[in-house]
């Protein structure tokens, strides 16, 4: 009998998973009763821990375990903040700056990494100062051996001239410094023996590696020298992210919390001097939610590595996104409530279905000062004891009734089941200024945007997931929320693309553009001019989808995605927001482009009305004059990674070398092989 009860209990849990699309090893999300979350305190309250013991007690109640970090790219967020008020677009275009010393006087143009916020630089594998190019790669500096080479099978040295043997090519990893301008003088000047994304401030090159952050003086390109280093505490370390704004390096570091010895936190050391964070310096929501990670945000002088300021808070490492405006830093994380909270809400809405004494005992669990796991154990005991009183006929009836009621409960409480917490940090003093939450989960950095002191965020609620051998699914929906400066929701647009999920988002001034996808690509145009009453203005359904949206002009949006397993480019005319149109499209004979999941691989040159994207077969340069897509130039047989322009020259950077094109006639103006 006990065995049957256990089996039924797990059947019940599976029913919950099916209804809520549970991930393996995760808990159910925060529930609502009559659309009111069952939580002891409002989520927007936060405070500092009072002591080490206070921190330990909070962890004991809420620690969710060390689930695997599944989305390395997710903590990678910026969003439009300031707008380029000209005919082109908002802050999404590359910055054109005055040329450094040594450039010609003709145009004085130097491109920068494709970012979201004008003036806030993002890490990437390629940077330039207009004279030199810095390129970091695992497949860098390809060399062919000379003289005698060893036959790997026989171990016998053979002459290179022997046609039976091809000299092997050796790949090295590191960061190359290349003389770039003028293009006829392309030359490999030196190499740094570190690899990672790059940031540059004046003559300091910052390399973000898996070990830490290393800064080099590159004033002499032929002899770079290390200036300072920041090294991560390797145990329980999660990847850091960084931004560079007005000469200040913002670094977000994450470490999984340790319940037995949580403090002090030692997120990193700089020049072998440890940085420590006391428990009493860590913020936490007053609400009890699943947590497992300590976030530390530090402001660092990029020239000498001095920590100017720092702050820390507790959260979850699940689905983490980092977004920074000129005034604020936003860090999001997803979390879910436990099974007891869910069942309590379900039971209270189905009091005719379960006996009063069982409901009373389950309700008492909510007030117990126990961990989620302890409450789950007690809940399991109460449920098994009740099931033990039923005969086989009643249990069969209960199974069917419960499944149908659960499905109805899920549908009516969908937005209360999975949540995203948002922490807002003032960039001036690095103090936590607000916390908030929204239903669902954002896709990536473009899902967030700060505009006129409001935060806009796009989320998907409910998706198909796996639990063991069971493929669970239910209807998903997509929402856009507008939050005020206190992160209170003040307006929303809901139910975009039912049964679909968000594939791309772009916010531009008082508009939002959202692409959802399942079989077709609904392209939505949102009017966000009234923060308390945002609205859907228009939509367009076409085959395929766009996973990156880039404004080329005020009324023309470029979409880069896929259709029929090929890379697809679309031009959307949004001049009439109530009737958006796809005015042109182009399908490449490419299965993949890095731009599909990394906007930093994209380059737009507004002056020449062209843009670049890399593919597996080469690099592609498109024109968009007269609102028509035109493939003006390709560079084949290279593993193109990035492009940049200096004056009127376009540099195509690959693992094999650099090809320079004259944008006036698209002839090759220089070339170097690594």
FIKEKOL-895889 format. One record per residue (C-alpha): x, y, z. Coordinates in steps of 0.2 Angstrom, whole numbers, plus 5000, padded with zeros to 4 digits. Layout:
REM residues N
XYZ
...
This chain:
REM residues 674
500050005000
501450125005
502250084988
500750134979
500550294989
502350344985
501950304966
500450414967
501350554975
502650564962
501250554949
500550704957
502250794956
502450744938
500650824935
501350984942
502850974931
501750954916
500651094921
502151214925
503451154913
504651114927
506551094923
507450944930
507950974948
507051144949
505651194960
503951264956
503751454954
502851574965
501051554965
499551664967
497851654976
496551754967
498051834957
498851894973
500651814976
500751714992
502251795000
502651865017
503252025011
503152134995
504652084984
505152274982
505852285000
507652255002
508952275016
510752235021
511152085031
511352125049
512651995053
513551835048
512151735056
510851835048
511651785031
511751605036
509951595042
509351675025
510351545016
509651405026
507851455022
508151495004
509651414996
509151334980
510751224977
512151244964
511151214948
512251224933
512451384924
511651354908
511751524899
513451594899
512951724886
511551784896
512451894908
512852014894
511652164893
511552344888
510152434881
509752604873
509952754884
510452904874
509852944856
510853004841
509653134836
509953124817
509153044802
509952874806
509452794823
509652794841
511152744851
511352574843
512552634829
514452624831
515252784838
516252884825
517652974834
519053094829
520453004822
521952974833
523653044829
524352974813
522752964803
522553054788
521453214787
520253154774
518853084784
519453044802
518252904805
518552754816
517252624820
516952554837
516152394843
514252384840
513452424857
511752474863
512152624874
513052764866
514752794875
514652634885
515852514878
515652324878
516952184878
517352104861
518752004853
519252154842
519652334846
520552474837
521252644841
521352694823
523152654821
523252474828
522052324829
521952214844
521252044840
521051894852
520751724846
521051534850
521551504832
522851644830
524451664822
524451514810
526151454806
526851334794
528351234799
529951254789
531451134786
531250954792
529550894800
529150744809
528050604802
526750574816
526550394811
528250334808
529250464819
530450484805
531050664800
530650704782
531150844771
529850984768
530050964749
529450794750
527750804741
527050664751
527050764766
526150934769
526951044782
525851054797
525051214802
525151274820
523851374829
524151474844
523051574855
523251744861
522951934857
523852004842
524252184840
524352234822
524852394814
523352434804
523452614796
523952644783
523352484776
524852454765
525952444780
524952304789
526052214800
526052104815
526852204829
526752094844
525751964854
524951954872
524951784879
523151804885
521451774877
519751844880
518651984876
519452154875
519152334881
520252484878
520452644887
521752764880
523452664880
522752524891
522052364884
521052254896
520852074892
519451974901
520051794903
519351644911
520651674925
520351854928
520552024920
522252084914
522752264909
524252304897
525052464893
525052464874
525752634871
527252544862
526352414851
527952314849
528152294868
526552284878
526852274897
525652214910
525052354921
523852264934
522852104935
521252054944
521151864947
519551774952
519351664967
519251494957
518151394968
516251414964
516651544952
515451604938
515951704923
516151894925
515552034914
516152214911
515752374903
516852534901
516052704904
516852874905
518552794910
517852684923
517752494922
516152414929
516452224933
515052104938
515751954947
514751804953
515151664966
514051524972
513651554990
514351435003
513051395017
514351335029
515551485028
514651625018
515751775024
516751865020
516551845001
518151854992
517651884974
519351924967
521051994971
521952134962
523852124961
523751984973
522852084986
521152014990
519552104989
518352055003
516452085006
515752075023
513951995026
513352165033
513752235016
512652115006
510952165001
509452045000
507652044997
506552045012
505551915003
506051735005
506551674987
507751534980
509551604980
511251524978
512351664971
513251824978
513451964965
514752094967
514852244956
516452344956
516952504949
518852504944
520052624937
520652544921
522352624921
522952564938
521652434944
521152534960
519352484966
518452644967
516852574974
515852404975
514252334981
513552154983
511852064984
511151894985
510151814971
510051664959
511251624945
509851564934
509551664918
510551804923
510651964912
511652124915
511052294908
511852464911
511252634906
512152794910
511252814927
510952634932
511452454932
510152324931
510452144935
509052014933
508951834938
507551704937
506851614952
505451494956
504451464972
504251284980
502951154978
502151184995
501751364990
501051314973
499951174981
499351294995
498751414981
497951274972
497151194987
496451364993
495551384976
494851204977
494251194994
492751084988
494050954982
495050924997
494550895016
494651035028
495850965040
497150935026
496951115020
497151175038
498751075040
499451125023
499051315027
500051295043
501551255033
501751425026
502051505043
503351375048
505151445049
505851295039
506851275023
505851245007
506551065007
505851035025
504151105021
504150985005
504550835016
503150885028
501950915014
502350745007
501950665023
500250755025
499750705007
500250525009
499250515025
497750575016
497950465001
498050315013
496250345018
495650325000
495050164991
495550134973
494050204965
494250364975
496050384970
495650354952
494350494953
495550604962
496950584949
495850634935
494950774944
496650844950
497450844932
495950944925
495951064939
497851094939
497751134920
496351264924
497351334939
498951344928
497951444914
497251564927
498851594937
500151584923
500951754926
501251704944
502251544942
503951594935
504751764940
506251874936
506951974950
507752144945
509052234955
509352414951
511052494956
511552674955
513052694944
513752844954
513852764971
513452584967
512052574980
510552464977
509152594974
507752474970
507252294967
505752234958
505052084949
504052034933
503251874927
504251764915
505951774908
506851894897
507751834882
509451934882
510152104884
508952184872
507452134882
507852274894
507952464891
507952624902
507052774894
506452934903
506852854920
505752694916
506352524913
505552424899
505752234899
505052104887
504751924894
504151754888
503051664901
502951474899
503951364886
504151184882
505451094893
505950914897
505750824913
506550654913
505850564898
504250674897
504150814885
503050944893
502251094885
500851224887
500351384879
501651514881
501351704880
502451854879
502252024888
503152194889
503152284905
503552464909
504252494927
504452664936
506052714944
505552614960
505352464948
503452454951
502452394936
501452534929
500952474912
501052324901
500652244884
500152064886
499851904876
500951944861
501251784851
500251654860
501051474859
502651564853
504251634862
505251794860
506651784847
507151964847
506752134855
507252314851
506752474861
507052634852
506452794860
504552774863
504352624853
504652434855
504952304842
504652124847
504851964836
504051804842
504151634832
503451464831
503051434812
502951614806
503751774812
502551904820
503452064820
502552184833
502652374834
502252444851
501852614856
502752654873
502452844873
501252824888
502152724901
500552684911
499552634895
500752554882
499952474867
500152364852
500052474836
500352354822
501052184817
501652084802
501751894800
503051824788
503951664786
505551634797
506151744811
507351884816
508551854830
509352024829
508552194825
509552344820
508852514816
509652574800
508652744799
507252814809
505952714799
506952564793
507352414804
508552274798
508152104804
509451964804
508751784807
508351624798
507151554785
507151374779
508751344788
509651484779
510251654786
508951784781
509051974780
507452084781
507052264779
505552324789
504752494786
503952554802
503552724796
501752684799
501752594815
500052524812
500552444796
502352384796
502952304780
504452194775
505052294760
506452184755
507352024760
508851924755
509351744759
511151694761
511851524756
512351514774
511651404789
512351514802
513051694806
513751744823
512651894823
511151774826
511751774844
513051904846
512652084840
514552134843
514952034826
513852164817
514552324809
513652464801
514452604791
513052744790
514052854779
514252724765
512552644769
513352474771
513452344784
514452184787
514052014794
515151864795
514651684789
515451514789
515951534771
516651714771
516151894775
514751984767
514552174764
512752234760
512152404754
510452474759
510352624748
508552664742
507952544755
508552394745
509752254750
511152234739
512652114741
514052234736
515552124741
516051954748
517651894755
517751714753
518851574759
519151654776
518351624793
517751804794
517451854813
517352044813
517452204802
517952384806
518252544797
519652664798
519352814786
518752744770
519552574772
518552414778
519552284788
518952104787
519652014802
519751824802
520751674809
521751674794
522251864793
521552034788
520952084771
520752274769
519552344756
519452524749
517652574751
517752684736
517952544724
517952384734
519752344728
520952264740
522052394748
523052274759
523152104766
524052004780
524151824784
524451764802
